[in-house]
């Protein structure tokens, strides 16, 4: 196992769902790499394929109707798709762990917290009951549950939402996984708790060196957490860049739209911008760019031809006919902003 | 309770005049912390607990009430269910201990026939052979001079045992079958549930009768075992359907996905994560199955297919009693009343359990 290099490498992943309405291409040709110790953010609207991508990674797609049609998912050099299910079970939870969106429903209401935490270490690390129990207390302590020893035997309903999410994190990190997938870990929590949970994930990530995939539709969440960001739309990667670069100089009209719809408390801009229209029906996509009906920059070519995945620079890709033009415009805007900031300071 | 809450919400509004005459904004009303807590709706009960723990300090953690404790408390509030529970426990205990005491006290057991020929005839309750008052036979005797109280109690043992064991059999088969079908879904579920449908369609009483007629009759004990098997094998169908429905609604919850994502095997997900979550309805249905099975056993015994002499069950006792109903009515009345009382009580208890375990149902 090399310390450096890619822990996860997804190539041309396609996950389709067969429905009465036709084939839903929930994930359609996704390619990305995740380095060891890196944090990757996946951003997109509801139904853009973020969650399906990550369920595909540990093969938890409900089959049928779902199916991973093609592609390669290399986890530490091994193709997840060809691992027999028994061996995969040993990877799930031990080397790849997941945190889910809704902490209210992701704990079994009939099992004590201790039992749920013990299950994973007994299963994967072969702990005895006593060892697992002590480990459960230790993990609760690490995730910041006060007085862990007396609370470990509680039932989930005795915990608040934030505490339950902490328990989920404790469970996910119990076996010190190499990859942590957090699927909208803060969506169901209120804002102050969100910040605490994100801070906790960040801290634990730094301590353990786990690689993290953070799925969210909240750009504010990924901004402070991630090294790189993937923007998804209609099952495709629309833009991929380092976090800084993506925020300061987006090379895709969709990303620009997303960034404009983040409320900015410092400016009084009146009504908040919103991207017109609705996310497309992925079962019936138009032949051209799936974003073209909502795009400000769209021209005839966008409606006719599927856009190319343009490489803007070494680590910046964008799926757009006019990627370079949009990027150049963004750069110009950034300079203008910086100049404005300087003048204000002077 | 509703009135109380609206009163409390209205209260602060009265202290909030819209504007004072001079147009200066009024002072915001001061609400006490406890007041705020009272206003929170029951859905926020978790937060309330947090506040309470915070106020009490860490050294005294809030002892949460478990679901079972809550259910137990609600059950105790239901008078009819408590009555049912007490009666069931009383009848079960006397059925177990009673025959020994009677044997010690009077020398009569369920199959003891007095040797003198003139004693081998029915006596009314509380009467000695010479017609005077006596405690020896509080329920009288039957045609062979056997003590009916001893027979009713021993019959109670068998009736309750049939009810209990058949229910346990149906529980074991029904829960695992239904949970497996529900969780696996798809084609497996389809095949498994069609089998259940087919078995449902068969007239199951006929099957039991045929089973008993074919294989039964060799020895009283063998007949009894066959009865357990036959009744149990037939009564799991509804249980399987109930559990399957529950599991289907549960399996798409995130905690199942979370369990799968941590690498828990399918059988463990079914039996450790899903089955305990279905326990509420299962317990309720099981308590309602017991009287149902007991009634079926009584029916079979009444037809002469169930428990065979000299063993007795409430059904077979009633069957014997009905032959002499005009002359010796106590031979029917006592086993009949005991059985009716038990069945009533079990049904009350079952209803009470349903209300206690499913509080949402009760609010409606």
Interface residues (C-beta under 8 A of the other chain):
Chain A: X58 X60 X64 X88 X89 X90 X91 X92 X93 X94 X97 X98 X100 X101 X102 X105 X106 X107 X108 X109 X110 X111 X119 X120 X123 X124 X146 X147 X150 X151 X154 X155 X157 X158 X159 X160 X161 X168 X171
Chain B: X46 X47 X49 X50 X58 X61 X62 X64 X66 X67 X186 X253 X254 X255 X257 X258 X259 X260 X261 X262 X263 X264 X265 X272 X273 X276 X277 X279
